[in-house]
Amino acid sequence: MNKDFNKKILKIIGITAIILAIQFAAIFFLVRYLNKSITDINQKQRLLVIAKAERLSSVSLQNDFKKVENYLPVFEKILPDEENLYYFISQLESLATRTGNRIAIQITSSKVAIDGITGSKYVLFSAAMNGNYDSLKRYLAEINKGRYFVSIDLLSISGNPSVNNESTMNLSGKIYLK
């Protein structure tokens, strides 16, 4: 009778162990499924937030475009085109003379490039300018407040940058075109 009892207890323990293993496996696979589902939901929520932000940005850009749309023809008249680029450069050179400097400007790109972000056309240029510190500073201020659409990417000043001594300023950048 003792053997039958031990067999029954071993049988119950074995069945219980099998049931617990099945439950553990089921819980393990459910947890993995839930984690994957939560990750998918979080990713979809992030995409939804990005889509909403892009929609709001698009609406804002449309509203801003309506504000400046009437000024676009004036803006396009200000920008030089490829045919009058050298006239534009002569204006930059005469601005240097008016501010008390000597300048030599060179177009360094052989063809017109297009900015990947804004879609604007431009040519690369470099310039070497001689003058005293005050006149060099005045030239940069005039370019900044003038109707010149020039982007300066690199600027270096050599010599003694004081008010009375002559210095050399080398700069390079982009001249934007129509």
N, CA and C atoms as a LAMMPS dump frame, in Angstrom:
ITEM: TIMESTEP
0
ITEM: NUMBER OF ATOMS
534
ITEM: BOX BOUNDS ff ff ff
-5.0000000000000000e+02 5.0000000000000000e+02
-5.0000000000000000e+02 5.0000000000000000e+02
-5.0000000000000000e+02 5.0000000000000000e+02
ITEM: ATOMS id mol type element x y z
1 1 1 N 0.816 -1.178 0
2 1 2 C 0 0 0
3 1 3 C 0.874 1.262 0
4 2 1 N 1.984 1.138 0.618
5 2 2 C 2.907 2.236 0.686
6 2 3 C 3.483 2.537 -0.699
7 3 1 N 3.723 1.468 -1.497
8 3 2 C 4.243 1.657 -2.839
9 3 3 C 3.214 2.339 -3.726
10 4 1 N 1.96 1.948 -3.613
11 4 2 C 0.908 2.573 -4.411
12 4 3 C 0.762 4.056 -4.05
13 5 1 N 0.877 4.31 -2.76
14 5 2 C 0.761 5.68 -2.289
15 5 3 C 1.927 6.52 -2.834
16 6 1 N 3.15 5.984 -2.8
17 6 2 C 4.327 6.692 -3.322
18 6 3 C 4.204 6.912 -4.823
19 7 1 N 3.675 5.907 -5.535
20 7 2 C 3.491 6.056 -6.98
21 7 3 C 2.487 7.152 -7.286
22 8 1 N 1.402 7.189 -6.492
23 8 2 C 0.373 8.209 -6.715
24 8 3 C 0.931 9.6 -6.424
25 9 1 N 1.733 9.731 -5.385
26 9 2 C 2.32 11.027 -5.038
27 9 3 C 3.307 11.44 -6.137
28 10 1 N 4.143 10.507 -6.618
29 10 2 C 5.069 10.815 -7.704
30 10 3 C 4.318 11.2 -8.968
31 11 1 N 3.215 10.517 -9.215
32 11 2 C 2.387 10.826 -10.388
33 11 3 C 1.81 12.24 -10.259
34 12 1 N 1.32 12.582 -9.076
35 12 2 C 0.745 13.928 -8.847
36 12 3 C 1.834 14.989 -8.967
37 13 1 N 3.02 14.702 -8.409
38 13 2 C 4.133 15.652 -8.492
39 13 3 C 4.554 15.816 -9.954
40 14 1 N 4.614 14.744 -10.716
41 14 2 C 4.986 14.801 -12.134
42 14 3 C 3.984 15.6 -12.938
43 15 1 N 2.684 15.32 -12.697
44 15 2 C 1.628 16.06 -13.419
45 15 3 C 1.684 17.538 -13.045
46 16 1 N 1.905 17.823 -11.75
47 16 2 C 1.999 19.212 -11.293
48 16 3 C 3.208 19.899 -11.947
49 17 1 N 4.347 19.204 -12.044
50 17 2 C 5.539 19.779 -12.669
51 17 3 C 5.286 20.067 -14.151
52 18 1 N 4.596 19.158 -14.842
53 18 2 C 4.274 19.371 -16.26
54 18 3 C 3.342 20.564 -16.41
55 19 1 N 2.337 20.659 -15.552
56 19 2 C 1.379 21.784 -15.607
57 19 3 C 2.107 23.099 -15.332
58 20 1 N 3.021 23.099 -14.321
59 20 2 C 3.774 24.32 -14.01
60 20 3 C 4.692 24.71 -15.175
61 21 1 N 5.319 23.725 -15.825
62 21 2 C 6.189 24.017 -16.973
63 21 3 C 5.382 24.611 -18.118
64 22 1 N 4.191 24.057 -18.365
65 22 2 C 3.317 24.589 -19.421
66 22 3 C 2.898 26.016 -19.081
67 23 1 N 2.528 26.241 -17.807
68 23 2 C 2.127 27.588 -17.393
69 23 3 C 3.3 28.571 -17.514
70 24 1 N 4.504 28.127 -17.103
71 24 2 C 5.687 28.981 -17.221
72 24 3 C 5.964 29.329 -18.681
73 25 1 N 5.882 28.359 -19.553
74 25 2 C 6.103 28.604 -20.984
75 25 3 C 5.051 29.559 -21.531
76 26 1 N 3.786 29.343 -21.131
77 26 2 C 2.704 30.223 -21.596
78 26 3 C 2.932 31.652 -21.103
79 27 1 N 3.313 31.818 -19.852
80 27 2 C 3.566 33.148 -19.292
81 27 3 C 4.749 33.796 -20.008
82 28 1 N 5.823 33.015 -20.245
83 28 2 C 7.006 33.522 -20.933
84 28 3 C 6.639 34.05 -22.318
85 29 1 N 5.882 33.266 -23.086
86 29 2 C 5.5 33.697 -24.434
87 29 3 C 4.514 34.864 -24.391
88 30 1 N 3.635 34.913 -23.41
89 30 2 C 2.711 36.052 -23.276
90 30 3 C 3.474 37.343 -22.945
91 31 1 N 4.473 37.249 -22.059
92 31 2 C 5.263 38.43 -21.706
93 31 3 C 6.018 38.936 -22.936
94 32 1 N 6.612 38.026 -23.708
95 32 2 C 7.314 38.432 -24.934
96 32 3 C 6.342 39.091 -25.911
97 33 1 N 5.16 38.53 -26.069
98 33 2 C 4.155 39.087 -26.979
99 33 3 C 3.719 40.472 -26.497
100 34 1 N 3.486 40.614 -25.188
101 34 2 C 3.072 41.909 -24.646
102 34 3 C 4.18 42.958 -24.801
103 35 1 N 5.437 42.582 -24.551
104 35 2 C 6.552 43.53 -24.734
105 35 3 C 6.655 43.978 -26.181
106 36 1 N 6.505 43.054 -27.11
107 36 2 C 6.55 43.413 -28.531
108 36 3 C 5.387 44.33 -28.876
109 37 1 N 4.216 44.034 -28.35
110 37 2 C 3.038 44.875 -28.611
111 37 3 C 3.226 46.269 -28.03
112 38 1 N 3.786 46.358 -26.833
113 38 2 C 4.022 47.664 -26.206
114 38 3 C 5.038 48.46 -27.02
115 39 1 N 6.092 47.816 -27.5
116 39 2 C 7.091 48.482 -28.335
117 39 3 C 6.453 48.995 -29.622
118 40 1 N 5.623 48.177 -30.251
119 40 2 C 4.943 48.597 -31.482
120 40 3 C 4.025 49.781 -31.226
121 41 1 N 3.295 49.744 -30.125
122 41 2 C 2.376 50.84 -29.789
123 41 3 C 3.168 52.124 -29.525
124 42 1 N 4.281 52.024 -28.791
125 42 2 C 5.105 53.215 -28.523
126 42 3 C 5.66 53.811 -29.812
127 43 1 N 6.092 52.953 -30.731
128 43 2 C 6.615 53.44 -32.008
129 43 3 C 5.514 54.126 -32.807
130 44 1 N 4.325 53.539 -32.805
131 44 2 C 3.208 54.158 -33.53
132 44 3 C 2.813 55.483 -32.898
133 45 1 N 2.882 55.578 -31.574
134 45 2 C 2.582 56.846 -30.912
135 45 3 C 3.62 57.907 -31.273
136 46 1 N 4.91 57.526 -31.33
137 46 2 C 5.948 58.479 -31.733
138 46 3 C 5.715 58.953 -33.161
139 47 1 N 5.363 58.032 -34.049
140 47 2 C 5.088 58.414 -35.436
141 47 3 C 3.883 59.352 -35.517
142 48 1 N 2.897 59.109 -34.691
143 48 2 C 1.709 59.961 -34.658
144 48 3 C 2.073 61.372 -34.178
145 49 1 N 2.916 61.454 -33.155
146 49 2 C 3.357 62.765 -32.658
147 49 3 C 4.146 63.504 -33.743
148 50 1 N 5.021 62.785 -34.448
149 50 2 C 5.799 63.402 -35.532
150 50 3 C 4.878 63.88 -36.645
151 51 1 N 3.883 63.061 -36.997
152 51 2 C 2.948 63.446 -38.061
153 51 3 C 2.154 64.694 -37.659
154 52 1 N 1.728 64.761 -36.396
155 52 2 C 0.994 65.943 -35.928
156 52 3 C 1.876 67.184 -35.969
157 53 1 N 3.149 67.038 -35.555
158 53 2 C 4.069 68.175 -35.573
159 53 3 C 4.316 68.636 -37.007
160 54 1 N 4.457 67.706 -37.937
161 54 2 C 4.66 68.078 -39.337
162 54 3 C 3.419 68.76 -39.907
163 55 1 N 2.25 68.302 -39.51
164 55 2 C 1.016 68.927 -39.985
165 55 3 C 0.933 70.361 -39.469
166 56 1 N 1.239 70.567 -38.187
167 56 2 C 1.201 71.92 -37.624
168 56 3 C 2.258 72.805 -38.276
169 57 1 N 3.433 72.246 -38.531
170 57 2 C 4.485 73.001 -39.204
171 57 3 C 4.053 73.378 -40.615
172 58 1 N 3.398 72.461 -41.296
173 58 2 C 2.927 72.727 -42.656
174 58 3 C 1.887 73.848 -42.655
175 59 1 N 0.981 73.811 -41.709
176 59 2 C -0.04 74.868 -41.609
177 59 3 C 0.639 76.2 -41.324
178 60 1 N 1.618 76.194 -40.423
179 60 2 C 2.341 77.422 -40.09
180 60 3 C 3.081 77.967 -41.31
181 61 1 N 3.731 77.074 -42.069
182 61 2 C 4.437 77.513 -43.273
183 61 3 C 3.473 78.079 -44.315
184 62 1 N 2.306 77.467 -44.446
185 62 2 C 1.322 77.981 -45.395
186 62 3 C 0.868 79.381 -44.983
187 63 1 N 0.63 79.576 -43.689
188 63 2 C 0.214 80.896 -43.208
189 63 3 C 1.332 81.925 -43.392
190 64 1 N 2.579 81.528 -43.111
191 64 2 C 3.704 82.442 -43.295
192 64 3 C 3.903 82.771 -44.764
193 65 1 N 3.706 81.789 -45.644
194 65 2 C 3.87 82.045 -47.074
195 65 3 C 2.859 83.085 -47.546
196 66 1 N 1.631 83.03 -47.036
197 66 2 C 0.621 84.011 -47.421
198 66 3 C 1.056 85.423 -47.028
199 67 1 N 1.797 85.538 -45.917
200 67 2 C 2.247 86.849 -45.46
201 67 3 C 3.331 87.431 -46.373
202 68 1 N 4.216 86.57 -46.917
203 68 2 C 5.346 87.065 -47.702
204 68 3 C 5.163 86.889 -49.204
205 69 1 N 4.082 86.266 -49.619
206 69 2 C 3.869 85.958 -51.036
207 69 3 C 3.939 87.206 -51.912
208 70 1 N 3.387 88.317 -51.432
209 70 2 C 3.364 89.543 -52.229
210 70 3 C 4.758 90.151 -52.397
211 71 1 N 5.697 89.813 -51.502
212 71 2 C 7.034 90.391 -51.553
213 71 3 C 8.018 89.558 -52.38
214 72 1 N 7.626 88.375 -52.823
215 72 2 C 8.531 87.505 -53.572
216 72 3 C 9.064 88.142 -54.864
217 73 1 N 8.248 88.82 -55.661
218 73 2 C 8.809 89.45 -56.867
219 73 3 C 9.888 90.486 -56.548
220 74 1 N 9.729 91.229 -55.468
221 74 2 C 10.73 92.216 -55.07
222 74 3 C 12.015 91.5 -54.665
223 75 1 N 11.872 90.428 -53.921
224 75 2 C 13.026 89.647 -53.485
225 75 3 C 13.788 89.083 -54.677
226 76 1 N 13.07 88.587 -55.661
227 76 2 C 13.724 88.02 -56.842
228 76 3 C 14.435 89.091 -57.667
229 77 1 N 13.924 90.327 -57.649
230 77 2 C 14.598 91.403 -58.382
231 77 3 C 15.926 91.768 -57.73
232 78 1 N 16.019 91.608 -56.424
233 78 2 C 17.239 91.969 -55.706
234 78 3 C 18.359 90.974 -55.985
235 79 1 N 18.019 89.692 -56.051
236 79 2 C 19.053 88.678 -56.261
237 79 3 C 19.643 88.79 -57.664
238 80 1 N 20.944 88.67 -57.775
239 80 2 C 21.528 88.686 -59.115
240 80 3 C 21.263 87.356 -59.818
241 81 1 N 21.281 87.389 -61.134
242 81 2 C 21.213 86.131 -61.875
243 81 3 C 22.59 85.869 -62.472
244 82 1 N 22.707 84.776 -63.159
245 82 2 C 24.025 84.393 -63.689
246 82 3 C 24.57 85.431 -64.675
247 83 1 N 23.687 86.096 -65.414
248 83 2 C 24.138 87.063 -66.418
249 83 3 C 24.72 88.32 -65.781
250 84 1 N 24.176 88.766 -64.649
251 84 2 C 24.694 89.999 -64.046
252 84 3 C 25.467 89.731 -62.753
253 85 1 N 26.032 88.554 -62.625
254 85 2 C 26.819 88.196 -61.442
255 85 3 C 28.062 89.084 -61.327
256 86 1 N 28.716 89.346 -62.455
257 86 2 C 29.932 90.162 -62.395
258 86 3 C 29.622 91.623 -62.069
259 87 1 N 28.461 92.095 -62.455
260 87 2 C 28.038 93.435 -62.036
261 87 3 C 27.843 93.454 -60.517
262 88 1 N 27.247 92.394 -59.977
263 88 2 C 27.037 92.274 -58.537
264 88 3 C 28.387 92.262 -57.81
265 89 1 N 29.353 91.547 -58.372
266 89 2 C 30.69 91.502 -57.768
267 89 3 C 31.323 92.889 -57.805
268 90 1 N 31.124 93.621 -58.896
269 90 2 C 31.682 94.981 -58.967
270 90 3 C 31.03 95.875 -57.903
271 91 1 N 29.753 95.631 -57.582
272 91 2 C 29.111 96.385 -56.503
273 91 3 C 29.757 96.06 -55.158
274 92 1 N 30.07 94.787 -54.934
275 92 2 C 30.756 94.408 -53.693
276 92 3 C 32.147 95.041 -53.624
277 93 1 N 32.822 95.133 -54.774
278 93 2 C 34.142 95.762 -54.809
279 93 3 C 34.047 97.264 -54.564
280 94 1 N 33.031 97.92 -55.137
281 94 2 C 32.885 99.36 -54.913
282 94 3 C 32.475 99.648 -53.466
283 95 1 N 31.753 98.729 -52.841
284 95 2 C 31.426 98.871 -51.425
285 95 3 C 32.711 98.835 -50.598
286 96 1 N 33.645 97.983 -50.97
287 96 2 C 34.926 97.93 -50.271
288 96 3 C 35.665 99.253 -50.412
289 97 1 N 35.653 99.823 -51.605
290 97 2 C 36.326 101.103 -51.831
291 97 3 C 35.668 102.207 -50.996
292 98 1 N 34.322 102.228 -50.958
293 98 2 C 33.605 103.247 -50.175
294 98 3 C 33.908 103.128 -48.684
295 99 1 N 34.184 101.913 -48.195
296 99 2 C 34.476 101.745 -46.77
297 99 3 C 35.969 101.841 -46.472
298 100 1 N 36.784 102.18 -47.489
299 100 2 C 38.209 102.414 -47.27
300 100 3 C 39.072 101.168 -47.379
301 101 1 N 38.681 100.206 -48.164
302 101 2 C 39.424 98.952 -48.304
303 101 3 C 39.767 98.692 -49.76
304 102 1 N 40.698 97.771 -49.964
305 102 2 C 41.006 97.252 -51.291
306 102 3 C 40.646 95.765 -51.265
307 103 1 N 39.959 95.309 -52.307
308 103 2 C 39.481 93.924 -52.307
309 103 3 C 39.688 93.301 -53.683
310 104 1 N 39.889 91.994 -53.671
311 104 2 C 39.926 91.206 -54.904
312 104 3 C 39.012 90.003 -54.684
313 105 1 N 37.948 89.93 -55.478
314 105 2 C 36.966 88.855 -55.336
315 105 3 C 37.106 87.901 -56.512
316 106 1 N 37.067 86.617 -56.227
317 106 2 C 37.131 85.594 -57.269
318 106 3 C 35.987 84.606 -57.084
319 107 1 N 35.381 84.208 -58.193
320 107 2 C 34.388 83.128 -58.17
321 107 3 C 35.19 81.826 -58.195
322 108 1 N 34.993 80.973 -57.184
323 108 2 C 35.807 79.76 -57.083
324 108 3 C 35.103 78.516 -57.603
325 109 1 N 33.805 78.595 -57.863
326 109 2 C 33.108 77.429 -58.409
327 109 3 C 32.912 77.63 -59.903
328 110 1 N 33.05 76.559 -60.651
329 110 2 C 32.938 76.681 -62.1
330 110 3 C 31.496 76.681 -62.58
331 111 1 N 30.58 76.239 -61.721
332 111 2 C 29.171 76.263 -62.115
333 111 3 C 28.29 76.561 -60.905
334 112 1 N 27.042 76.861 -61.175
335 112 2 C 26.082 77.206 -60.129
336 112 3 C 25.707 75.933 -59.364
337 113 1 N 25.704 76.023 -58.038
338 113 2 C 25.313 74.898 -57.182
339 113 3 C 23.935 75.189 -56.581
340 114 1 N 23.309 74.149 -56.09
341 114 2 C 21.986 74.292 -55.462
342 114 3 C 22.077 73.781 -54.034
343 115 1 N 21.621 74.603 -53.104
344 115 2 C 21.615 74.236 -51.688
345 115 3 C 20.611 73.109 -51.479
346 116 1 N 21.038 72.023 -50.847
347 116 2 C 20.18 70.855 -50.648
348 116 3 C 19.032 71.111 -49.693
349 117 1 N 19.176 72.051 -48.782
350 117 2 C 18.127 72.305 -47.791
351 117 3 C 17.118 73.318 -48.308
352 118 1 N 17.592 74.449 -48.816
353 118 2 C 16.682 75.524 -49.216
354 118 3 C 16.327 75.497 -50.691
355 119 1 N 17.133 74.812 -51.498
356 119 2 C 16.893 74.803 -52.94
357 119 3 C 17.372 76.072 -53.632
358 120 1 N 18.103 76.919 -52.918
359 120 2 C 18.601 78.179 -53.473
360 120 3 C 19.836 77.921 -54.331
361 121 1 N 19.968 78.723 -55.4
362 121 2 C 21.153 78.632 -56.253
363 121 3 C 22.221 79.578 -55.708
364 122 1 N 23.477 79.154 -55.837
365 122 2 C 24.577 79.996 -55.38
366 122 3 C 25.853 79.653 -56.13
367 123 1 N 26.812 80.575 -56.038
368 123 2 C 28.17 80.321 -56.511
369 123 3 C 29.105 80.575 -55.334
370 124 1 N 30.208 79.854 -55.327
371 124 2 C 31.205 80.036 -54.272
372 124 3 C 32.166 81.152 -54.667
373 125 1 N 32.615 81.911 -53.674
374 125 2 C 33.565 82.979 -53.942
375 125 3 C 34.614 83.015 -52.834
376 126 1 N 35.711 83.659 -53.134
377 126 2 C 36.725 83.965 -52.118
378 126 3 C 37.181 85.395 -52.364
379 127 1 N 37.649 86.019 -51.309
380 127 2 C 38.091 87.412 -51.43
381 127 3 C 39.242 87.667 -50.475
382 128 1 N 40.129 88.531 -50.9
383 128 2 C 41.217 89.03 -50.049
384 128 3 C 41.058 90.54 -49.984
385 129 1 N 41.036 91.081 -48.768
386 129 2 C 40.786 92.507 -48.59
387 129 3 C 41.864 93.101 -47.693
388 130 1 N 42.321 94.282 -48.044
389 130 2 C 43.301 95.014 -47.242
390 130 3 C 42.66 96.292 -46.737
391 131 1 N 42.931 96.597 -45.48
392 131 2 C 42.416 97.808 -44.87
393 131 3 C 42.73 97.789 -43.39
394 132 1 N 42.362 98.862 -42.705
395 132 2 C 42.57 98.827 -41.259
396 132 3 C 41.368 98.142 -40.599
397 133 1 N 41.516 97.866 -39.34
398 133 2 C 40.503 97.08 -38.623
399 133 3 C 39.127 97.728 -38.708
400 134 1 N 39.066 99.032 -38.526
401 134 2 C 37.791 99.73 -38.531
402 134 3 C 37.115 99.658 -39.904
403 135 1 N 37.881 99.822 -40.972
404 135 2 C 37.293 99.788 -42.311
405 135 3 C 36.854 98.362 -42.683
406 136 1 N 37.611 97.356 -42.242
407 136 2 C 37.198 95.965 -42.485
408 136 3 C 35.879 95.666 -41.774
409 137 1 N 35.781 96.144 -40.55
410 137 2 C 34.558 95.946 -39.766
411 137 3 C 33.374 96.673 -40.42
412 138 1 N 33.612 97.882 -40.929
413 138 2 C 32.562 98.645 -41.611
414 138 3 C 32.071 97.903 -42.85
415 139 1 N 32.994 97.29 -43.6
416 139 2 C 32.622 96.533 -44.803
417 139 3 C 31.68 95.371 -44.439
418 140 1 N 32.042 94.631 -43.413
419 140 2 C 31.189 93.505 -42.992
420 140 3 C 29.814 93.988 -42.522
421 141 1 N 29.795 95.118 -41.837
422 141 2 C 28.51 95.669 -41.38
423 141 3 C 27.657 96.1 -42.567
424 142 1 N 28.287 96.719 -43.582
425 142 2 C 27.54 97.15 -44.77
426 142 3 C 26.982 95.95 -45.545
427 143 1 N 27.761 94.882 -45.654
428 143 2 C 27.251 93.68 -46.331
429 143 3 C 26.063 93.119 -45.556
430 144 1 N 26.194 93.133 -44.237
431 144 2 C 25.139 92.568 -43.396
432 144 3 C 23.836 93.342 -43.501
433 145 1 N 23.901 94.666 -43.57
434 145 2 C 22.656 95.436 -43.6
435 145 3 C 22.232 95.828 -45.013
436 146 1 N 23.054 95.528 -45.987
437 146 2 C 22.738 95.894 -47.367
438 146 3 C 21.825 94.885 -48.039
439 147 1 N 21.673 95.06 -49.321
440 147 2 C 20.807 94.175 -50.085
441 147 3 C 21.606 93.073 -50.769
442 148 1 N 22.726 92.733 -50.175
443 148 2 C 23.591 91.695 -50.718
444 148 3 C 23.249 90.37 -50.04
445 149 1 N 22.93 89.378 -50.816
446 149 2 C 22.622 88.073 -50.256
447 149 3 C 23.874 87.21 -50.383
448 150 1 N 24.762 87.441 -49.407
449 150 2 C 26.057 86.788 -49.37
450 150 3 C 26.162 86.066 -48.037
451 151 1 N 26.626 84.844 -48.098
452 151 2 C 26.871 84.071 -46.886
453 151 3 C 28.375 83.886 -46.753
454 152 1 N 28.933 84.311 -45.621
455 152 2 C 30.366 84.174 -45.392
456 152 3 C 30.58 82.94 -44.524
457 153 1 N 31.297 81.961 -45.089
458 153 2 C 31.527 80.697 -44.387
459 153 3 C 32.853 80.671 -43.646
460 154 1 N 33.84 81.399 -44.131
461 154 2 C 35.173 81.383 -43.531
462 154 3 C 35.73 82.797 -43.545
463 155 1 N 36.291 83.225 -42.42
464 155 2 C 36.829 84.574 -42.303
465 155 3 C 38.096 84.514 -41.457
466 156 1 N 39.151 85.114 -41.944
467 156 2 C 40.385 85.19 -41.151
468 156 3 C 41.016 86.561 -41.367
469 157 1 N 41.585 87.091 -40.291
470 157 2 C 42.251 88.391 -40.342
471 157 3 C 43.701 88.175 -39.925
472 158 1 N 44.606 88.688 -40.739
473 158 2 C 46.031 88.593 -40.408
474 158 3 C 46.616 89.986 -40.385
475 159 1 N 47.727 90.095 -39.772
476 159 2 C 48.335 91.41 -39.607
477 159 3 C 48.019 91.926 -38.221
478 160 1 N 48.209 93.2 -38.013
479 160 2 C 47.941 93.805 -36.722
480 160 3 C 46.563 94.459 -36.767
481 161 1 N 45.543 93.821 -36.172
482 161 2 C 44.179 94.354 -36.307
483 161 3 C 43.898 95.527 -35.375
484 162 1 N 44.607 96.594 -35.566
485 162 2 C 44.317 97.804 -34.8
486 162 3 C 43.739 98.845 -35.745
487 163 1 N 43.337 99.959 -35.214
488 163 2 C 42.644 100.962 -36.018
489 163 3 C 43.571 101.583 -37.066
490 164 1 N 44.838 101.792 -36.76
491 164 2 C 45.742 102.49 -37.68
492 164 3 C 46.544 101.567 -38.583
493 165 1 N 46.79 100.352 -38.178
494 165 2 C 47.64 99.454 -38.957
495 165 3 C 46.825 98.713 -40.009
496 166 1 N 47.492 98.379 -41.094
497 166 2 C 46.838 97.668 -42.181
498 166 3 C 46.767 96.177 -41.855
499 167 1 N 45.636 95.582 -42.137
500 167 2 C 45.414 94.153 -41.935
501 167 3 C 44.888 93.562 -43.228
502 168 1 N 44.97 92.245 -43.321
503 168 2 C 44.437 91.53 -44.474
504 168 3 C 43.333 90.606 -43.978
505 169 1 N 42.194 90.675 -44.641
506 169 2 C 41.076 89.801 -44.296
507 169 3 C 40.814 88.887 -45.484
508 170 1 N 40.832 87.593 -45.238
509 170 2 C 40.479 86.612 -46.251
510 170 3 C 39.124 86.038 -45.88
511 171 1 N 38.247 85.966 -46.856
512 171 2 C 36.923 85.409 -46.593
513 171 3 C 36.475 84.582 -47.777
514 172 1 N 35.618 83.646 -47.492
515 172 2 C 35.023 82.838 -48.561
516 172 3 C 33.6 82.512 -48.165
517 173 1 N 32.785 82.243 -49.161
518 173 2 C 31.386 81.953 -48.897
519 173 3 C 30.592 81.752 -50.154
520 174 1 N 29.319 82.16 -50.105
521 174 2 C 28.388 81.929 -51.2
522 174 3 C 27.714 83.237 -51.593
523 175 1 N 27.506 83.417 -52.883
524 175 2 C 26.687 84.508 -53.403
525 175 3 C 25.427 83.845 -53.952
526 176 1 N 24.288 84.21 -53.401
527 176 2 C 23.026 83.585 -53.807
528 176 3 C 22.475 84.242 -55.067
529 177 1 N 21.876 83.423 -55.928
530 177 2 C 21.382 83.87 -57.221
531 177 3 C 19.885 83.611 -57.337
532 178 1 N 19.298 84.175 -58.397
533 178 2 C 17.884 83.923 -58.686
534 178 3 C 17.703 82.478 -59.038
